[in-house]
């Protein structure tokens, strides 16, 4: 009987720590993706734009 309770506790601990570990990894991935988005947005914001030469400017004139 004690062997089965040890096995059950071990399985429950495995499931619990697995969930915590995968949650932590997902959080890290989300942070990495947000950093990449911020980097790209800063890059886009610093690019010079010529609206008058664009096709959209001609349409909206």
SULSULTA-V445408 format. One record per backbone hydrogen bond with DSSP energy under -0.5 kcal/mol. CO is the residue of the C=O (numbers start at 1). NH is the residue of the N-H. Records with the same first field share a line. If there is no record, write none. Layout:
BEGIN
CO=NH ; NH
END
This chain:
BEGIN
1=5
2=6
3=7
4=8
5=9
6=10
7=11
8=12
9=13
10=14
11=15
12=16
13=17
14=18
15=19
16=20
17=21
18=22
19=23
20=24
21=25
22=26
23=27
24=28
25=29
26=30
27=31
28=32
29=33
30=34
31=35
32=36
33=37
34=38
35=39
36=40
37=41
38=42
39=43
40=44
41=45
42=46
43=47
44=47
49=51
51=54
54=58
55=59
56=60
57=61
END
